[in-house]
């Protein structure tokens, strides 16, 4: 008999240093959201001015579409100590792109790796679970 194991995305559990979220930033969220609905059948729901929640198939990570002048893709990583992780990123050759911010859902920050790729760091713990 085959057994299945629930993923962290399915249970709402967060694995430290694991991928938990993605964010697509773009100038026109309506056009971009329509693309992803048509292309992949993702469910997209407005959550506030300039932000839409993206639900992907069960077992994969969910994300968001964010209104922004600059287009970028970021992935979210849960960390146990956001302040330490920001310092570690700079020490490792990265840059802080968005300082520690409480958006009402999570406490997060964004860093750029040495190549300029954007990574969202999400504070772990009970607050990160919603």
N, C-alpha and C positions, 0 to 999 in steps of 0.2 A: 504494500500500500504506500502510495506516495504521500509525503508530508510536505506542507508548505510552511514557510517561515515568514511572518509579517515583517515588512521592511519598516525602517524608522519613519518613512513618509506615511505609511499606513497607520501606525500606532500613535504618531505625534511625539514619539521619543526623539531626543536629539543625541547624536553621537559627537562628542567633542572632536573638533577638527574635521568633521564630516560635512559633506555638501548637503544643504538643506533648503536652498532657495535660489532662484535666478531672478534677475531684473533686466528687462529690456527697456532702455531709455530711447525716446524718439521724439521728433518734433510734432508728429501727428498720430496720436494714439488711436484715433478712430480708424484710420486707414490701416495701420499696422495690426490692430486687434482683428479687423475683418480678415486680413491675410491669414493669421494663425487659426482663426475659426474655420475658414474655408480649407486651408491646407491640412490641418491636423485634427480638426473637430474639438479643439480645446474650448472649455467654458470660460468666458470672460465676464466679470462682474464689476461695475463701478464701485469704488470704495471711498471716493472723495475727489476733490478737485485735482485733476491731472493724474489720477492713479487708478488703475484697474487691477483686480486680482485675477490671476490666471490659474485655472485648475486643469492639470494634465491627467492622463489615465492613471488609475489606481496603481500604486507601486512606484511611481516616479515622483520627482520633486515638483512642487508647484512654484509659482513665481508671481511676478507682477509686471505691468507695463506702466512706465512713468513718463510723463510729459517732460521733455528736456530739449533745449536748443541743440545739444550734441547727442548723436546716436552712439550708444555703447551697449554692450552685454556684460553683465556682472553676475558672478555666482556668489552665493552666501555660504559662509562657513561659521559654524558655532564655535565660540571660544569660551573658555572658563573665566578668563580675566582680560577684558577688553582693553584696559589701560596698558597692561603688560604686553599684549599682542600688538598694540600700536607702536610701543617702544621697540619691540622685537623687529617689526617690519622696517622701521627706519634703520636700526642697527644692521639689518641684513641687506640694506641697499635700496629699500623701497621708499615710498613717500606717502604721507597722509593726504588723501584727496578730500575726505569729508571727516571732520572731527566727530568725536563721540556725540551722538544725537539720540534723543528719545522721541520717536515719531508717534507715540501713543500705543503702538503694538509691541514694539521691541526697542531695545537700546542697541544702536549699531554705529558703525563707522565704516569708511571706505578707505582702502589703500590702493596704491599703484605698485605693481611689481617693477623690477628694473627695466622691463621692456615696455611698461606703460599699461599693462593689463589691469583692469579694475576688479577688485575683490571686496565684497561686503563682509565685514566681520560682525557677527551677531552675538551679543552677550548671552551666555548660557544660563541655565537656572530656570526657576519657575516662571519668571517674566517672559522668557523666550518662548514658552509654550502657549502664550496667548492669554 
